[in-house]
Amino acid sequence: MDFKSIVAVVAEDFAAVDTFIADSLRSRVPLVSEVGRYIVLGGGKRLRPLVCLLAARACGYQGRQHIEVAAIVELLHTATLLHDDVVDDSGLRRGRATANARWDNPTAVLVGDYLISRAFQLVVALRNTTVMDIMAQGTCVIAEGEVLQLINQRDPDTTEARYMEVIHGKTAKLFEAAAECGASLGNPALQPALAAYARHLGAAFQIIDDVLDYTSSAEIMGKNVGDDLAEGKPTLPLIQAIKLAPAADAALIRDAIRTGGLDHLEEIMAIVQRCGALDYTMARAEAESAAALAALAPLPASPARDALEHLTRLALARNS
């Protein structure tokens, strides 16, 4: 099953999410609407909203509130992207100029703030305390994950455990919140299973993203190759390469993490590829994917459950 086939399982819901997002971005301040639409409607697979929709349907939900929840998830995700691009001084995302590159940093930060505020305005309007709790707790964990990543930046002694703590916060947590909210609407008893599923799916997704930084291209990924190394981020391929590579190569990587920049990008990419670090990293992604699939065991058979399984396998095999 390809991505289009997965989306087709909730095609009507998926289209309704886009409509709801577009309506939600109307603001009395034209610049807010302009920047918001540029980043929210400017591409992306909408994976987190998709997980929310599929989780709700897999748990038997037949209402419409999951559409609003999925849209809220995407607004929060977009806000994190706006802020991330400012923190990382990124110029390219999804094959287009980032909002901070097209406008400026203050605009990107403030519109990101607006999207968070708008998302919680919509959460309150749902009058669903379970969703409120999940979203409030989730956004705090996401913010903590971002700060943890900042602490690890330019630290070549970052451990795999610290790396996993970061990605479980900054990436996996929003997947988890999306799935847990969807499950809560249909069958609260299945919330723990869907939360575990999405937590592992999100971790696998981020690990693969870090692999692609050394195996893909800017044209395919929609972002610049080597961005993480340039920012001195010790991702798992680098952490493992320091362990596996000869001492001189490991020292080069450690120095590159400390200083940032791309002076030795090609050399470091070659080291990471030949020392077995990417094989190890892929194995970790496969383990997270397997855990995600195992977490779906309590769910009854349904097209939505099948789609969640296929989404997990597709996330592992992606190249962008």
N, C-alpha and C positions, 0 to 999 in steps of 0.2 A: 504494500500500500504506500503510494507516494504522498507528499504533503497535501496536494490538492484533494486527494481521496479522503485524507484524514479530516480536512476542513469540511468536506462535503457532508460528513456525518452531522454537523451542526451548522450547515450553510446559512440557514435562515437566521439563526442566533448570531452568527459571526457577522453577517451584514448589518444586523440591528445594532451590534456593538459599535461599528464604525459610524452609523448614523447618530447614535447617542453621544459618542465622543465629539463629533462635529458640532452637535447642538450645545454640548457642555462648554465648548471653547469660546462661546460668544461672550464678549466683555465690552463694557462701556469705554474701555481704553483700547483703541485700535491696534496699538503695538503688541499688546498682550495676545490678542486674537491672531495677529499675523505670525508672531514667533511660535505661538502654541500650535497653530495649524501646520507651520513649516516642519516642525520636529515630529509632532504626533502623526500627522497624515503623510509624512514623507517617506514611507516605506517601512520595512520591518515585517516580520512574519506574525506578529501578535501572539507569540507563543504562550505567554502568561495568561492573557485572556482566553486563549484556546483551551488551556489546561483547566481553567475555571469552568468554562462551558461544558467540557467533556466530563469533568468530575460531577457537576450537578446532574447531568443527564444519566451518567453511570449509576448515580445513587437514586434514580427514579424521579427526579424533580420535573414537574410539568408546568411550572409557572414561568414568569418572565423576569423576576428579580435578579436572576443570575446574569442577565444582560447588563444591568446597571453595575453589578459588582465587577464583572469582567472589564467594563469601561473604566471603573475607578482604579483597578489594578494597572491598566495601561497608562492612565494619567500619572500614577505614582512612579511607574517605571520610567516614563518620559522625563519626569522631574529629576530622577537620579541621573539620567543620561546628560541632561543639561548641566547639572552640577559637576558630574565626573569630567566632562569635557573642559570645563573651566579649570578644575584642579589639575588635570593632566595636560592642559594647554594643547588639546587635540584640535586638529584642523580638518579631519575627515571622518565621517561616520555614514555608513550605508551608502557609500559612494558619492556623497555630497558634502559640501562645506558644513561644518558644525555651526550651530547657532552663534556661538561665541566668535567664530571666524567671520561669519557673514554680518553680524551686528557687532557686539563687543561683550566683554565679560560681565559688566554690570547688568546688561539687558538679559543675558542668559541666566544669571543667578536669580534675578528678580522674577523672571517669568517662571523659572523652576519653583520658586517660592509660591507663586500664584497657583501653579498646578497642584501642589501639595494642599494648599488651602481649599482649592476647588474640589479636590478629591474628598477631603473630609467634610466639606459642606454636603456633598452627595451621599457620603456614608451616613451622616446624621439624618438626612432625608429618608433613608431606608427604614428608620425606626426599628432596626434589628440589632439588639445588643450583642449578639454573638459575633456578627460581622464587625461591629464596632471594636470589640475586644481583640479580635484576630488582627485587624488592620492596625490598631494602635500599638499592639505589642510588636507586630511585624515591622512597622516603620522604625521603631526604636532599635531593633536588632540590626536592620539594614544600615542605619546610621552608625551604629557601633562597628559594623563590619568595615565600613568605609574608613573610619578612624583607625582601626587595626591595620588596614592596608597602608595607611599613611605612616604608621609607626614602623611597619616592616620595610618601607621604601628605603632603598640604599643600604639595606642591612644584609650582607651576604651570609650571615649566620642564621638567617630565618630558617626554621625547621619545617618539615612537611606538616607537622601538627599545626603549627601557626598558620601555614598557608591554607590548610583545610578549614581552620576556624574562620579565616577571612572569607573564603568563597561560600561557606555555609551562611555567613551573614550577608555579604553584599550581593550575592547572586541567588543562592538557593532559597533564601527566606521568602522572597516574593513569590517564587513558584509555589512554595509551601502554603503561603497565605492564600493564594489564588485557589488552590485545590481544596484547602480546608474550608474556605468560605463556600465554595460550590457544594461540597459534601454536606455542610451544615444545613443547606436549604432543602436537600433531598432526604438524607438519612444521617442524622447526627452520630449514630453508632459507627458509621464508616469514616468519620473525620480522622481518627488516628491513622487508619490505613492510607487514606489519600494524602494526608500530611507527610507521612513517611515516603510514599511514592514520589511526591513532588520534590521533597528535600533531596533525595538521591538523584532524581532527574536533573535538578538544577545544578548539583555538584558535577555530574557527568558533563553537562552542557558547558560549564565554565572550564573544566579541565580540557575538553576538546578545543575550546576557544584558545586556550593557552598553547596547545599543540599546533594549532593552525598558524600561530605567530611565527612558526619555524618551518612550516611546510606549504603554506599557501602564498597568495599574492595579493597586492592591494586591490587589483581589479576584481578578484573573486570575493575577497573578504569585505570590501567596502570600507576598509580602514588601512592605515599605513602599516606595512610589515615592520616589525621591530619596535613598535610603539612602547611595549612594556619594558623592553631593555633600555630604550632611550630614557624612560622615566625612573630607571633603577628599581623596577619591581621584580622581586625574586619569585618568579612563578615556578611551578613544579618541574618543568623541563630543566630550568637552570639549577634549582636546588638539587635535583638528582644528578645532573652533569658534574656538579662540584664534587659529588661523592664518587662518581664512576670514572671521570676523566683523569689522565695523567696529571701529575702535580702542576706542571707548567701551564697546562690548559685550564685546570681548575683555578689557578691563581689569576689567569687572564679574566675568567668569568667573574671571580670575586671582585676584581678591580673595576670591571665594567659596571657591576651592580652598585658599587660605592660611588662611582663618578657619574653614572648615567651617560647618555650620548650614544652615538652609533659609529664611533670610530672603528670598532672591530666587529661590526655586525656580521659580515660574511664569514669571518673566521669563527666566531662564536656559533653561528648557525651550523657550520660544518662540524664543530666539536659536539654540539648537542645531538646531531644526527648520527655521528659515527660511534659515540660512546655507549649507546644503548639507553640514553635518557628518555628518548621519545617512546621506545618500546615499553619502558616501565610506566611512563605517564599514561599511555594508551591502556595498559593493563589496569591502572587505577580507575580510569574512566569506565572500562568494561565492568569492573567490580561494582561501581556505583550504579551502572545501568541494570546489572543483575539484581541488585538490592531493590531498585525501583520496581522491576517486574515482579519480584517476589512479594512486594508489599500489596500488589493488586489481588492477591489470592482470595481475600474475603469478599470481593465484589462479585455480584451475580453476573452471569453472561449477558452481554448486550453489545450492540454496535459501538457504543461510546467506550466501553471497557476495552474492546478490541482496538479502537483508535488510540487509546492511551498506550497500549502495548506497542503499537506500530510507531507512535511518536517517539517512544523511548529508543527503539532500534534506529530510527531515522536520525535522531539527535547524535547518536554515536557515530554514524557513518557520514555525517555532513562534511562539506568542504568550505562552508562560508557561514 
